[in-house]
Amino acid sequence: MSGSPITTGKAAPVALPATYVTASGLPRYNPLAQALHWLTAALVLAVLPLAWVAASLPPAPAKGNFFVLHKSVGLTILAIVVVRIVWRMIRPAPADPQAPRLLTLIGRINHYLMYAIFLIMPISGYLLSALSGRDTPYFWLFTIPGLPKDDAAQKIADSIHLVGQWFVYALVLLHIAGTVWHLVIRRDGLLERMLPVQDGRRSSR
């Protein structure tokens, strides 16, 4: 298969490379977008239990180590999301010509909100620590300097971080529910757009 025509709106069909089209004929996300997506997902699934464990432990070196891991993973998510936003500006997400406009709008809003919360949470978490006057270790490799102690500002950062976690739960669950709905109910091959080619083809782009 050399390529499949993809029609968006009233535009003329555009032939995409075979490796950029799924088996059902939908345009596939490019490999970098796929890698960043799944890396973000893995880190989000790691950062949440790290916080739960750290908060439940009694004061001890292990508690501090879990918090270092939690903060480090959170900062990594921040950096990756920034890269994802820049990359999406350079290479917009491929349109799905088969999706109803309402579904496309809901998916877009969900993605924008997830980008926002994954920026807000690491920044508020850093400020929560930094405004106590403490440095923030990054995987014990180096430290990010703290800020002058400010109890009032720290309380604001703490409130944002605590409330933000519920937005994380809600948005991630909504994202997963939407994926399951596409996979099980609509069976429209949407998930394949975010997966590497499975049939031995290789991307040339």
N, C-alpha and C positions, 0 to 999 in steps of 0.2 A: 504494500500500500504506500503510494508516494505521498499521499496527503488527502485530506477530506475538506470539502467546501464548508465553511462556517459562515452563516448569514446572520448579521446583527441588524435588526430593524429593517430599513429599506435599502441598506447598503448592498453593493454587489458582493457575491460570495468571495471569500478570501481563502485561498488554499494554504493550509498550515502544514508544516513538516509532519510526517507520519508520527514521529515521536511526540508531537505536541497535541495529538488528538487521541482521545480515549476510544475504547472499543465501541462505545455508543455514539461516537462522533462529536463529543464535547471538547472544547479547547482545554488543554491541560495547563496547570501552573508550571512555570519553569522550575528547574531543579533547585535553584537557590531559594526560591520562595517556599518550595516544599521542605527543604532542609531547615530553614528558619522556623517554619510553622511547627514541625514535629519537635524541634529542639525546645521551642517555647513551651509546648505542651508537656514535655518531659520535666522541664524545670519547674513549671507550675505545680505539677503533681508531686514534686519533691519539696518545694518550699512550704507548702501547707502543713504536711505532717511534721516537718522539722520545727515549725512554730508550735504545734500542739505539744510535741514532746518536750521542747525547751520550756514551755510555760508550766508543764506539769511536774517537772523535776524539782526537788528541793535544792537549796543553794549548795552548789558543789562545782568542781571543775567541769564535770560532764555537762551541767546546765549551760555554762559559759561556752563550751565547745559547740553545743547544738545551736546556740544563738549566733555564734560566728558563722556556722554553716548556713543558717537561715538568712542572715544578712548578706552573706556572700552570694548565695543563689539569687536573692532578690536583686542585688546590684547587677548580676549577670543578666537577669531578665530585663532590667532597665536598658542595658546596653544593646541587647538583641532587639528589643522593641524599637529602639531608635533606628537601628539598622533596617528593620522591617519597614518602618515608615518611609525612610529615605528611598529604599529599594522600590516600594510601592509607588512613590512619586515618579521614579525613573521608569519603572515597568509596571503599569497598572494591571490589576487583576483581569484575567481574560473574562469577557462577558459570557454568560450562559444564555443563549438565544431561546432555550426551551423553558426557562423558568418564568412564571408569572411575575408581573411587575411588583406586586405586593410582597411576594416572597423575596425577591431581589432587594427590595427596600428594607425589609426586616433583617435580612442577612447583613446588609451593609451597615445598618445602625448598630447591630450587635457587634460587628467587627470594630467599628469606631469606638464604641463604649469599652470594649476589651482593651484596645490600644490605650485609651485614656486611663483606665483603672490600673493597667500594668505600668504606667508611668507614675501615677499618683502613689501607689502602694510603696514602691521602693524609695521614692523621694521622701514620703512621710516617715517611712521606717528609718531612713538615714537621719532625718532631722530629729526624730524621737531620741536617737542615741547621741547624735552630735550636740544637741542643745543641752545635754547634761554635762557637756565639757569633755566627753570621752571620744577618743579616736575609734574608728571603725576598721577592724582588721578585715582584709580580703583574703580568705583561704590561707591565712598565716603567711602570705607571700609579701604583703606590704600593708600599710595602714593609710586610711583616708582621714585626714585631720578633722578633729572635732571643731565645734564652734563655741563662742563664749556662752557660758551657762545662762539660760533664760527659762525660768520655770513656767512662765505664762505661755510662751511660744511652744514649749515642749508639751504642755497640756493640749494645745490645739493640734499639734502633730499626732499626739497619742489618740485623740478623738477621731481624727481623720483616718488613722490607721485601723482603729477598731471598727469603725463604721464601714470602711472600705472593704474589709474582709467579706462582709455579707454581699457586697456587690460582686466580688470575685466569685463567691459560691453561686450566686444567681446567674451571672453571665456565662460562667463555664458550664453550668447545668443546662442552660438554654442552648448553648452551642452544641453540647453533646446530644441533647434531645432533638435538635434540628437535624443533626447528622443521622441519628437513628431513624428519624422520620423519613428522610430521603432514602436511606438504605433499605428500610423494611417496608414502608408504606408506598412511597412513590416509586421506588426501585428505578431511579433515573440515572444511576451511575455517577452521581455527584461526587461521592467520596473518591472515586478513581482519579478525579482531576488533581487531587492533592497527593497521589501516590506515584512512585516511580513506575516506569514502563515495566510490565510483567512478562512480555512475550519475546524478550530477547532483542528488541529494537534499541537503538542507542541514539540519544539526542546529538545533533550536530551543532546546536546553538547553546 
